[in-house]
């Protein structure tokens, strides 16, 4: 099984090395790595070039935002399965993609996802939050819950059949895509009980309280354009639930690390 990993970036010189190296260290035997750069000016392109043939394909050109760049990468991909790794995220283990491939083969599902660790942007050894996708169910999307998008993998044929990322969204296109794939078209899925990705805080969706309001506005619109109903009471209620949902996972993670 060939897995295509797509990284989109723009002026990402500070962190993209850890992203690239986490992909290149994967022990899965068939990985295609694609980088779509938005014409960076800070040395990002020089870093990409320095890895030579380790990068399967890369381009550097203007785009219309992060989701347009993701769609470019998807169109370039030749793998059976596609995953997105942002330029400030990185795999936590060398067997992350092997576990993904094994899960697809063993359970014959259309998509898989796992857990993610949020780390401090400038100090990745500092864990901020542990996000578990274990309790995800499609009906919970009405309340704004989704599995960890950076751990989501699905077949390329699903992008071809159901479409890519909606570029009319500012920061909520990942939610809309998961809503379309898992809620509307009911793609089968399997959860991997493992943290496979580290995500630095301070990204586009975790930057400020203003981002929170934009996300919920766009989540509501995602339901509307797909012909389903939710409301702001449902969507904002998840913030009260999150404390009780994520705290136990974080405590278990810290306990496991200290053993």
N, C-alpha and C positions, 0 to 999 in steps of 0.2 A: 504493500500500500504506500503510494507516494503522498506525502503530506506537504502542502505548500504553506509556508509561513510568510505573512505579509507584514512589513513594518513601514508605516508612513511617518515622515518626519519633516520638520522645518526648523532650521537653526537649533539642532539638537546635539551639538558637539559635547555638551557637559555630561550627557548620560548615555549616548547611543552605543558606546563601546561595550558597556555591560550587557546591553540588549543583544547586540550582534554576537558577542562571545557566548552568551547563554544559549543562543540558537545553534551556533557552530559546535558546541560541546555535546549536543544531543546524540545519544547512542542509537537512535532509530536509523536504520540503514538507508532510507530513501527520503531525504528532506530537500525540498526546493525552497530556497530563501530568496525572497523578492523585497527590494527596498524601493519605495516611491518617495522621492524627496521633492519638496516644493520650491526648488531653486534656492537652497540655503546660501548664506553669505558668511557664515561663522566658522568655516572649516569642517562642517559635517561631511561634505562631499569628499574632502581629502581623507577623512577617516574611513568612509565607505570604500574608496579606492585602495586603501592600504590593505584590505583583506583579500584583494585579488579574486581568484576563482572561488573563494569561500562564499561569495555572494553570487547566486545563480544568475540573477537579473537585477538591474537597477536603472532607474531613470532619474533625472533631475530637471524639472520643468515647472512652470507655474501651474497652479490648479485652483479650483474653486472651493477649497477647504478640505478638511480632514476626510469627510465622507466621499468626496469626489476622488481623493487620492486612494482611499480604500477600494473603490470601484475599479480604478485603474489597475490596481494590484490584482484584483480578482480576475479581471479580463486577461491579464498576463499569465495567470497561473495555469499549470498543466497537471497539477496533482489531483488525486482522487478526492482528498479532503483538504479543507482550507481553515486556517486559523489566523487571527490577527494579534500581533504583539506590538503594542505601541512603543515609541522610541524611548520612553522612560520606565518601561516595564521589563521584566526579565524572568526567565524560567528559574524555578527554585532548585531543580534537580536534573541530572543528566538523562533520566529515564522518563521525563514528562511526556514526550511524544511517543515513546514506546508504549506507555500505559494507555495513551489515547488510542493508538492503533490496535492494541490488544482488546480494548473495550468494544471498538467497532466490530471487530471480527468475532468476538465471543458472543455478543448479544444481538448482532445484526440490526442495529438501530440506525436512525438517520442523523442523530446528533449526540454529542456528549458534552458534559461540562463538569467542573470540579470546584475546588475551593481556592481562595486567593488570600494572600497576606498583604495588608497595607503597611508600608514602611515609611519612615520619615524621609523626606525628599533628599536632604543633604547627609543623612546618616542611616543608610539602609539596614544597619544592624539593630536599629530601634524599631520594634514592632508597635504599630499604632492600633491596628484592628485586625481581627481574623474574620473573614467573610466566608461563611459556609453556605453552599448551595444545596445542602442536603434536604432541607424541608421545602424546596421549590415545588410548586404545582402550578400548572397553567392558570387555574382560576384565581390565583393570588396576584396575577398581573393586574387585575382590576384595582388592586390596592397599591400598585406601583412596584411590586416585588418581581425581580428577575434573577435568574442565575448569574453568576459572575461572568460578564461578557468577555473579559480577556481569556477565559478558559473555555469559551464556546467553540466547538469545532463541528463542521457539517460538510456534507459532500458538495463539490462544486456544482453538481447537477441541480441542487436546490436553489442556488443563486441564479442559475440559468432558467429554471422553471418559475420561481417565485419573485425574482428580482433582487437587486442589490440594496445598498444603503440609500435611503431617501435624502437627497441633497438639499431639500427645502428645510430641513431641521438644522438648528444651530449646534445643539449638544445632545439631542435626544434620539438621533437616528438609530443608535444601537438598541434602544428600547423598542422602537417601532419595528425594527427588523426581527427581533426576538418575538415580539407580539405577533407579527405576521407568520413567522415560521412555526412557533410552538402553540399559539392560541388559535389563530385563524386556520392554518393549514394542518395543524395537529401532527407535526413531525414527531416521530418516536424519539425518545431520548434515554440516556443512561447517565446517572450521576457517578462520578469517580470519587470515592471518599479519601481524597488526598489533596494537599495544597500543591499546586503545580506552577504557580505564578506569584511573583512579587510585584506589587504596584506601588509606585511612589505617589505620595499625596501631593496635592497642588496641581493636578492635571485639570483639564478643561471642565470636568464634571464635579470636581471637589474643591474648586478654587475659592468660592465665597457663598454667602447666604443668597446673593442674587442668583447664582447658578442654581440653587435649590428651587427657587420660584420659576425660573425658566424651564428647568427639567419637568416640573409638574405641569406646567402649561403645555409643554410639548408632549408629555405623556398622555394628557387628555386629548390632544389633537390626534395622536397616534390611534387612539381608540375610534375617534370620529371618522377618520379617513378609511378605516378598515371596517366600518359598519357596526361597531360595538359601543356599549355604553359604560362609562364610569363617571365619577364626579370628584370635585376637589376634597370633599369630606373623606371619601374612600382613600384618595391618593395621599393626603397629608396624615391620615391616621397611622400609616406605617411607621412614622417617626416615633410614636409612642410604643410600638411593638418592638422596634429594633433593639432597644436596650435589653429586653428580656430574651430576644432571639439570638443576638450576637454575643452578648456577654458570656454565656456558658461556653460557647465555642472558643472564645478568646482565653478563658480560664483553662480549658482543657489543653489548648495549644501551649500555653505558658508552662503548665505542669509537665507536659510531655518533653518540652525543651530542657527543663531543669532536671529531669530524671537521669 
